[in-house]
């Protein structure tokens, strides 16, 4: 018996040492995302005013993804695509304030099973963050979270691990980065690799900046004051019209504060000796809204299926694997994050249809074209209200608790929704949608009153989508139309079967 116990003890020590070795070898992972931060709003992409020295340095020294896309032109759906590796319509996250569906395998659950300690910090927007929510960060696999149901400004009101929300004084990007650093530090003490998802509240409107950040943009052209833009009034939470010059000054101040906070994180990783083996991935969640539109070289903006709605900044740094600066023009998208991370940590993919691919071959430049197209689709949510569908989650569990500046439905918190879909028919294929291969993009119902035959653009020659080639290349349009419809059938099958 004593010999057996000693053998078991030896095995236990071996397993513990193996786990420690694996923890030391596995990279730290940080996914950073700006809220409404569009492709053009970085210094490295040529914005004429914004100051983003940290993102510029990351783009210059890491892997710069020049054709990176959000899976949807709005926030909640894109976040669902990151967590699941699937187009958001597969789980009924159709629009902002539509929650994800319980039971969807999440990247946090996958990495937790692989030995990672997982944390979420900042905007969640996939359901309430309260403890009893079945779609909270904790329910989807995160061990720690300091989060908000939606967006936030200075002095944010956040919930820690689902508890009653509390106000934290300070600049919001600094606050969530400070919490992220503490989480990484605790993970190191517990000898576990870390996975941190940091979703900033900036630069979503209404805008609010620190005096020192606002001062950086005091010299914006006076001519900008002639334009009026609509956004939320910080005092009332209701719509108001203000000078574009004043609004842009505040918006750019938020971006600069976010950029500085990212720099604080990178400095910590360096001083703690963790930077070389930490993957840091930054992107936006959709294009620029009308209140911030200035230098967009693309057609459309947030909420539209054209390039201006879905093309966002993307950059990855991981000095241990990305050993020299690279710029990639391969199409990539937020659904690619889950399969990429699974390959990196050696975890199996979920046994269900995924819409993303692994991008690890971009790290050394061996992936030069995307092996499958990317589908974009804004589901027609008016269909949901007409059918009287059964909620997936009890309504009381979908009531948010963290207040925000913008009033909606007469209150300052958010209510979420998600419905059971027993079947689908041809009506369900409606809504603005597009299909993007390595050269062409086919768009259907991209604009109100658009032609039912669709639009076809060669994005390599015409990134601004100004020349509709559907009459010139009908065979290309026909091929992409069929592929788009087949892909939608797969998405609707997932929606109705839960797989």
Protein Blocks (a to p, Z undefined) as FASTA:
>chain_A
ZZmmmmmmmmmmmmmmmmmmmmmmpccddddddehiafklcfklopakbccfklmmmmmm
mccdfbbccfbfcfklmmmmmmnopafklnopabghiacdehiacfklmmmmnopacdde
hjeklacfbfklckbfklnopabdcddfbdcdehiacdeehiacdddedjfklmmmmmmm
mmmmmmmmnopacddddddfbfcdcddddfklmmmmmmgcfklmmpccddddfklopacd
ddfklmmmmmmmmmmmmmmmmmmmmmmmmmnopmmmcccddddfbdcdfklgcklcbecd
ehiabfklmgccdddddfklmmbccddfbdcdfklmmmmmmmmnopacdddddfbdcfkl
mmnopambdfbdcddddddfklmmmnopacfbdfklmpcfbdcfbdgehiabdcdddddd
fbdcfklmgccdddddfkbccdehkbghiafkbpaddfklmmnopaccklmmmmlmmmmm
mmmmmmmmmmmmmmmnoZZ
